[in-house]
Amino acid sequence: MRTERGFTLIEVLVALLIVASAIIAASSMWSGNFMRIRKATLQFDVATLLERKMAEIEAKYAGKPLAEIPEEESGDFEADFPQYRWTMRSRELELPDLSAMLIGQQEGVDETLISMIKQMSEFLSKSIKEVKVTIHFKRKGGKELEYAATQYFVDYSQTFAGGAGGGGP
């Protein structure tokens, strides 16, 4: 009687199927981890660049009148981060019109209150400027991602010259 030692074709195919499944599972996990690492790196870079640019703008315009802050400014991060660029947009603070809400009340319209609200809105609009910095990231496929942060500059030297009874300086 002759006994041959070895594997059958079915056993070899099952072993290859198990090894291939393990390789596919491992590569899938590695690919997922790699994408998470790239995303985390991108978000860290963007957060760092936003913080850096906001600090530069704050230092540049600190103590200056709000009128000196330009409406638009832009630039890049040179050789340090060539795929990133930044834009800055500023505008006066826009408050919602609260007088419409007061007019809708059933008790009637208090003209003094509406006048005070309008004066306060105008004062705040002149005293506060909204500055929005956006970091633009150009992906390899041509799609651009944008991340933004907003900061408010306040001119504390403004004086409020309104109110009931003429109490302003």
Secondary structure by P-SEA (a helix, b strand, c coil): ccccccccaaaaaaaaaaaaaaaaaaaaaaaaaaaaaaaaaaaaaaaaaaaaaaaaaaaacccccccccccccccccccccccccbbbbbbccccccaaaaaaaccccccaaaaaaaaaaaaaaaaabbbbbbbbbbbccccbbbbbbbbbbbbccccccccccccccc
